[in-house]
């Protein structure tokens, strides 16, 4: 299934603002199949491990704090060329630079609070999916 899966998280600020349903509707309307979904609250340690790739970046501590500040929806999505299709749907990382009609343009508040996380590669989609879901949950 490589190339047909991606991972997303609806971030705490979007969940708290009540945008989860609208974002999930956009995902489904765009033709993605939700293979697995759960609502969780990450601990600081879990958020730190998930974003470990950014550990040396100046925004790492702020990102970990934000991502552990409230509940998120984690989901594994399926569609042909899923990573690229999803990144097009969500738009640029910075909501101010995102195209009209994208998830981040519509629901993102700032660069950090940009509503959703989306995998940036097929490899990371699998790693991120397995961070939250067991093989049994992904069947």
Long-range contacts (C-beta under 8 A, 24 or more apart in sequence): 1-78, 2-122, 2-126, 3-80, 3-81, 3-82, 3-83, 3-122, 4-78, 4-79, 4-80, 4-81, 4-82, 5-35, 5-76, 5-77, 5-78, 5-82, 5-122, 5-125, 5-126, 5-129, 6-76, 6-77, 6-79, 6-82, 6-83, 6-85, 6-86, 6-118, 6-119, 6-125, 7-74, 7-75, 7-76, 7-77, 7-117, 7-118, 7-119, 7-124, 7-125, 7-128, 7-129, 7-132, 8-74, 8-75, 8-77, 8-86, 8-90, 8-116, 8-117, 8-118, 8-119, 9-67, 9-72, 9-73, 9-74, 9-75, 9-116, 9-117, 10-72, 10-73, 10-75, 10-115, 10-116, 11-66, 11-67, 11-72, 11-113, 11-114, 11-115, 11-116, 11-117, 12-66, 12-67, 12-69, 12-70, 12-71, 12-72, 13-66, 13-70, 13-109, 13-113, 13-115, 14-107, 14-108, 14-113, 14-115, 14-116, 15-39, 15-70, 15-71, 15-72, 15-73, 16-70, 16-71, 17-107, 19-107, 19-115, 20-73, 22-106, 22-107, 23-103, 23-107, 23-115, 23-116, 24-73, 24-75, 26-89, 26-103, 27-75, 27-77, 27-86, 27-89, 30-79, 30-85, 30-89, 31-79, 31-85, 32-77, 32-78, 32-79, 32-82, 32-85, 32-86, 33-77, 33-78, 33-79, 34-75, 34-76, 34-77, 34-78, 35-75, 35-76, 35-77, 35-78, 35-138, 36-75, 36-76, 36-129, 36-132, 36-133, 36-137, 36-138, 37-73, 37-74, 37-75, 37-76, 38-73, 38-74, 38-75, 38-132, 38-133, 39-71, 39-72, 39-73, 39-74, 40-71, 40-72, 40-74, 40-132, 41-68, 41-70, 41-71, 41-72, 42-67, 42-68, 42-72, 43-68, 44-68, 49-131, 50-128, 50-131, 59-112, 62-112, 63-112, 66-112, 66-113, 74-132, 74-133, 76-129, 76-132, 76-133, 76-138, 82-125, 83-118, 83-119, 83-120, 83-121, 83-122, 83-125, 86-118, 86-119, 87-118, 87-120, 90-115, 90-116, 90-118
